[in-house]
Amino acid sequence: LVVHEPDHLVMSMNNAEESHEQDNPELWHSVEDMAMVARVPLPRVYIIDDASPNACATGRDPEHASVAVTGGLLEIMNREEVEG
């Protein structure tokens, strides 16, 4: 029996690709800054290859959390808008 974390299942269902600091520093630093302000662990960061502007967050608790944004959102929004 393989048990998957809920955040991994959600990201897998949306064909999300995990993003690392070197892949998209602006997005990664935005998520890092918001996690520091909220005093929660840094969630895993994903990008979904989709033209529609959208984002989601999932996880069973702060230690097992993930956030994802679509490529469409990153194309039309600046850092401040993405953080909103």
ZAMI-473978 format. One record per atom (N, C-alpha, C): residue number from 1; atom name; x, y, z. Coordinates in Angstrom, 1 decimal, always signed. Layout:
SITE   seq   atom        x        y        z
SITE   NUM     CA        X        Y        Z
...
//
This chain:
SITE   seq   atom        x        y        z
SITE     1      N     +0.8     -1.2     +0.0
SITE     1     CA     +0.0     +0.0     +0.0
SITE     1      C     +0.9     +1.2     +0.0
SITE     2      N     +0.7     +2.1     -1.0
SITE     2     CA     +1.4     +3.4     -1.1
SITE     2      C     +0.5     +4.5     -0.6
SITE     3      N     +1.0     +5.2     +0.4
SITE     3     CA     +0.2     +6.3     +1.0
SITE     3      C     +0.9     +7.6     +0.5
SITE     4      N     +0.1     +8.5     -0.2
SITE     4     CA     +0.5     +9.7     -0.7
SITE     4      C     +0.0    +10.9     +0.2
SITE     5      N     +0.8    +11.9     +0.3
SITE     5     CA     +0.3    +13.1     +1.0
SITE     5      C     -0.7    +13.8     +0.1
SITE     6      N     -1.8    +14.4     +0.7
SITE     6     CA     -2.8    +15.1     -0.1
SITE     6      C     -2.2    +16.1     -1.0
SITE     7      N     -1.2    +16.9     -0.6
SITE     7     CA     -0.6    +17.9     -1.4
SITE     7      C     +0.0    +17.3     -2.7
SITE     8      N     +0.6    +16.2     -2.6
SITE     8     CA     +1.3    +15.5     -3.7
SITE     8      C     +0.2    +15.0     -4.7
SITE     9      N     -0.9    +14.5     -4.2
SITE     9     CA     -2.0    +14.1     -5.0
SITE     9      C     -2.6    +15.2     -5.8
SITE    10      N     -2.9    +16.3     -5.2
SITE    10     CA     -3.4    +17.5     -5.8
SITE    10      C     -2.5    +18.0     -6.9
SITE    11      N     -1.2    +18.1     -6.6
SITE    11     CA     -0.3    +18.6     -7.6
SITE    11      C     -0.1    +17.6     -8.8
SITE    12      N     -0.1    +16.3     -8.5
SITE    12     CA     +0.0    +15.3     -9.5
SITE    12      C     -1.3    +15.4    -10.5
SITE    13      N     -2.4    +15.6     -9.9
SITE    13     CA     -3.7    +15.6    -10.7
SITE    13      C     -3.7    +16.8    -11.6
SITE    14      N     -2.9    +17.9    -11.3
SITE    14     CA     -2.9    +19.1    -12.1
SITE    14      C     -1.6    +19.2    -12.9
SITE    15      N     -0.9    +18.1    -13.0
SITE    15     CA     +0.4    +18.1    -13.8
SITE    15      C     +1.3    +19.2    -13.4
SITE    16      N     +1.4    +19.5    -12.1
SITE    16     CA     +2.2    +20.5    -11.6
SITE    16      C     +3.7    +20.1    -11.5
SITE    17      N     +4.6    +21.0    -11.8
SITE    17     CA     +6.0    +20.7    -11.8
SITE    17      C     +6.6    +21.5    -10.6
SITE    18      N     +7.3    +20.8     -9.8
SITE    18     CA     +7.9    +21.5     -8.6
SITE    18      C     +9.0    +22.5     -9.1
SITE    19      N     +8.9    +23.7     -8.5
SITE    19     CA     +9.8    +24.7     -8.9
SITE    19      C    +10.8    +25.0     -7.7
SITE    20      N    +12.0    +25.2     -8.1
SITE    20     CA    +13.1    +25.5     -7.1
SITE    20      C    +13.6    +26.9     -7.2
SITE    21      N    +14.3    +27.4     -6.3
SITE    21     CA    +14.8    +28.8     -6.3
SITE    21      C    +15.4    +29.2     -7.6
SITE    22      N    +16.3    +28.3     -8.1
SITE    22     CA    +17.0    +28.6     -9.4
SITE    22      C    +16.1    +28.6    -10.6
SITE    23      N    +14.9    +27.9    -10.5
SITE    23     CA    +14.0    +27.9    -11.6
SITE    23      C    +13.2    +29.1    -11.8
SITE    24      N    +12.7    +29.7    -10.7
SITE    24     CA    +11.9    +30.9    -10.7
SITE    24      C    +12.1    +31.7     -9.4
SITE    25      N    +13.2    +32.4     -9.3
SITE    25     CA    +13.6    +33.0     -8.1
SITE    25      C    +12.5    +34.0     -7.6
SITE    26      N    +11.9    +34.8     -8.4
SITE    26     CA    +10.9    +35.8     -8.0
SITE    26      C     +9.7    +35.1     -7.3
SITE    27      N     +9.2    +34.0     -7.9
SITE    27     CA     +8.1    +33.3     -7.3
SITE    27      C     +8.5    +32.7     -6.0
SITE    28      N     +9.7    +32.0     -6.0
SITE    28     CA    +10.2    +31.3     -4.8
SITE    28      C    +10.4    +32.2     -3.7
SITE    29      N    +11.0    +33.4     -4.0
SITE    29     CA    +11.2    +34.4     -2.9
SITE    29      C     +9.9    +35.0     -2.4
SITE    30      N     +8.9    +35.1     -3.2
SITE    30     CA     +7.6    +35.6     -2.8
SITE    30      C     +7.0    +34.6     -1.8
SITE    31      N     +7.0    +33.3     -2.1
SITE    31     CA     +6.5    +32.3     -1.2
SITE    31      C     +7.3    +32.3     +0.1
SITE    32      N     +8.6    +32.4     -0.1
SITE    32     CA     +9.5    +32.4     +1.1
SITE    32      C     +9.2    +33.5     +2.0
SITE    33      N     +9.1    +34.7     +1.5
SITE    33     CA     +8.7    +35.9     +2.3
SITE    33      C     +7.4    +35.8     +3.0
SITE    34      N     +6.4    +35.3     +2.3
SITE    34     CA     +5.1    +35.1     +2.9
SITE    34      C     +5.1    +34.1     +4.0
SITE    35      N     +5.9    +33.0     +3.8
SITE    35     CA     +6.0    +32.0     +4.9
SITE    35      C     +6.7    +32.5     +6.1
SITE    36      N     +7.7    +33.3     +5.9
SITE    36     CA     +8.4    +33.9     +7.0
SITE    36      C     +7.5    +34.9     +7.8
SITE    37      N     +6.7    +35.7     +7.1
SITE    37     CA     +5.8    +36.6     +7.8
SITE    37      C     +4.7    +35.8     +8.6
SITE    38      N     +4.3    +34.7     +8.0
SITE    38     CA     +3.2    +33.9     +8.6
SITE    38      C     +3.8    +33.0     +9.7
SITE    39      N     +5.1    +32.9     +9.7
SITE    39     CA     +5.8    +32.0    +10.7
SITE    39      C     +5.4    +30.6    +10.5
SITE    40      N     +5.4    +30.1     +9.2
SITE    40     CA     +5.1    +28.7     +8.9
SITE    40      C     +6.3    +28.2     +8.1
SITE    41      N     +6.5    +26.9     +8.0
SITE    41     CA     +7.6    +26.4     +7.2
SITE    41      C     +7.3    +26.7     +5.7
SITE    42      N     +8.4    +26.8     +5.0
SITE    42     CA     +8.3    +27.0     +3.5
SITE    42      C     +7.6    +25.9     +2.9
SITE    43      N     +6.5    +26.2     +2.2
SITE    43     CA     +5.8    +25.1     +1.4
SITE    43      C     +6.6    +24.7     +0.2
SITE    44      N     +6.3    +23.6     -0.4
SITE    44     CA     +6.8    +23.2     -1.7
SITE    44      C     +6.1    +24.1     -2.7
SITE    45      N     +6.9    +24.5     -3.7
SITE    45     CA     +6.4    +25.5     -4.7
SITE    45      C     +6.3    +24.8     -6.1
SITE    46      N     +5.1    +24.9     -6.7
SITE    46     CA     +4.8    +24.3     -8.0
SITE    46      C     +4.4    +25.3     -9.0
SITE    47      N     +4.6    +24.9    -10.3
SITE    47     CA     +4.0    +25.7    -11.4
SITE    47      C     +3.2    +24.7    -12.3
SITE    48      N     +2.0    +25.2    -12.6
SITE    48     CA     +1.2    +24.4    -13.5
SITE    48      C     +1.2    +25.0    -14.9
SITE    49      N     +1.4    +24.2    -15.9
SITE    49     CA     +1.5    +24.7    -17.3
SITE    49      C     +0.1    +24.9    -17.8
SITE    50      N     -0.5    +26.0    -17.5
SITE    50     CA     -1.8    +26.4    -18.0
SITE    50      C     -1.9    +27.9    -18.2
SITE    51      N     -2.5    +28.3    -19.3
SITE    51     CA     -2.6    +29.7    -19.6
SITE    51      C     -3.6    +30.5    -18.8
SITE    52      N     -4.5    +29.8    -18.1
SITE    52     CA     -5.5    +30.6    -17.3
SITE    52      C     -4.8    +31.0    -16.0
SITE    53      N     -5.1    +32.2    -15.5
SITE    53     CA     -4.5    +32.7    -14.3
SITE    53      C     -5.2    +32.1    -13.1
SITE    54      N     -4.4    +31.3    -12.3
SITE    54     CA     -5.0    +30.6    -11.2
SITE    54      C     -3.8    +30.3    -10.2
SITE    55      N     -4.2    +30.0     -9.0
SITE    55     CA     -3.3    +29.5     -8.0
SITE    55      C     -4.0    +28.7     -6.9
SITE    56      N     -3.3    +27.8     -6.2
SITE    56     CA     -3.9    +27.0     -5.2
SITE    56      C     -2.9    +26.7     -4.1
SITE    57      N     -3.4    +26.4     -2.9
SITE    57     CA     -2.6    +25.9     -1.8
SITE    57      C     -3.2    +24.7     -1.3
SITE    58      N     -2.4    +23.7     -0.8
SITE    58     CA     -3.0    +22.5     -0.2
SITE    58      C     -2.0    +21.9     +0.7
SITE    59      N     -2.5    +21.0     +1.5
SITE    59     CA     -1.7    +20.3     +2.5
SITE    59      C     -2.4    +20.0     +3.8
SITE    60      N     -2.0    +19.0     +4.5
SITE    60     CA     -2.7    +18.6     +5.7
SITE    60      C     -2.3    +19.4     +6.9
SITE    61      N     -1.2    +20.1     +6.8
SITE    61     CA     -0.7    +21.0     +7.9
SITE    61      C     +0.5    +21.8     +7.3
SITE    62      N     +0.9    +22.8     +8.1
SITE    62     CA     +2.0    +23.6     +7.5
SITE    62      C     +3.3    +22.9     +7.1
SITE    63      N     +3.6    +21.8     +7.8
SITE    63     CA     +4.8    +21.0     +7.5
SITE    63      C     +4.6    +20.2     +6.2
SITE    64      N     +3.4    +20.0     +5.7
SITE    64     CA     +3.2    +19.2     +4.5
SITE    64      C     +2.3    +20.0     +3.5
SITE    65      N     +2.7    +21.3     +3.3
SITE    65     CA     +2.0    +22.2     +2.4
SITE    65      C     +2.7    +22.4     +1.1
SITE    66      N     +1.8    +22.7     +0.1
SITE    66     CA     +2.3    +23.1     -1.2
SITE    66      C     +1.5    +24.2     -1.7
SITE    67      N     +2.1    +25.1     -2.6
SITE    67     CA     +1.4    +26.1     -3.3
SITE    67      C     +1.8    +26.0     -4.8
SITE    68      N     +0.8    +26.3     -5.6
SITE    68     CA     +1.0    +26.3     -7.0
SITE    68      C     +0.4    +27.5     -7.7
SITE    69      N     +1.1    +27.9     -8.8
SITE    69     CA     +0.5    +29.0     -9.6
SITE    69      C     +0.6    +28.5    -11.0
SITE    70      N     -0.3    +29.0    -11.9
SITE    70     CA     -0.2    +28.7    -13.3
SITE    70      C     +0.8    +29.6    -14.0
SITE    71      N     +1.2    +29.1    -15.1
SITE    71     CA     +2.1    +30.0    -16.0
SITE    71      C     +1.3    +31.2    -16.4
SITE    72      N     +0.0    +31.1    -16.7
SITE    72     CA     -0.8    +32.2    -17.1
SITE    72      C     -0.8    +33.3    -16.0
SITE    73      N     -0.9    +32.9    -14.8
SITE    73     CA     -0.9    +33.9    -13.7
SITE    73      C     +0.5    +34.6    -13.6
SITE    74      N     +1.6    +33.9    -13.8
SITE    74     CA     +2.9    +34.5    -13.7
SITE    74      C     +3.1    +35.4    -14.9
SITE    75      N     +2.5    +35.2    -16.0
SITE    75     CA     +2.6    +36.0    -17.2
SITE    75      C     +2.0    +37.4    -17.1
SITE    76      N     +0.8    +37.4    -16.4
SITE    76     CA     +0.1    +38.7    -16.4
SITE    76      C     +0.2    +39.5    -15.1
SITE    77      N     +0.7    +38.9    -14.0
SITE    77     CA     +0.8    +39.5    -12.7
SITE    77      C     +2.2    +39.8    -12.3
SITE    78      N     +2.3    +41.0    -11.6
SITE    78     CA     +3.6    +41.3    -11.0
SITE    78      C     +3.7    +40.6     -9.6
SITE    79      N     +4.9    +40.8     -9.0
SITE    79     CA     +5.1    +40.1     -7.7
SITE    79      C     +4.1    +40.5     -6.6
SITE    80      N     +3.8    +41.7     -6.5
SITE    80     CA     +2.8    +42.2     -5.5
SITE    80      C     +1.4    +41.5     -5.8
SITE    81      N     +1.0    +41.4     -7.0
SITE    81     CA     -0.3    +40.8     -7.4
SITE    81      C     -0.3    +39.3     -7.1
SITE    82      N     +0.8    +38.7     -7.4
SITE    82     CA     +1.0    +37.2     -7.1
SITE    82      C     +0.9    +37.0     -5.6
SITE    83      N     +1.5    +37.8     -4.8
SITE    83     CA     +1.5    +37.6     -3.4
SITE    83      C     +0.1    +37.8     -2.8
SITE    84      N     -0.7    +38.7     -3.5
SITE    84     CA     -2.1    +38.9     -3.0
SITE    84      C     -2.9    +37.7     -3.2
//
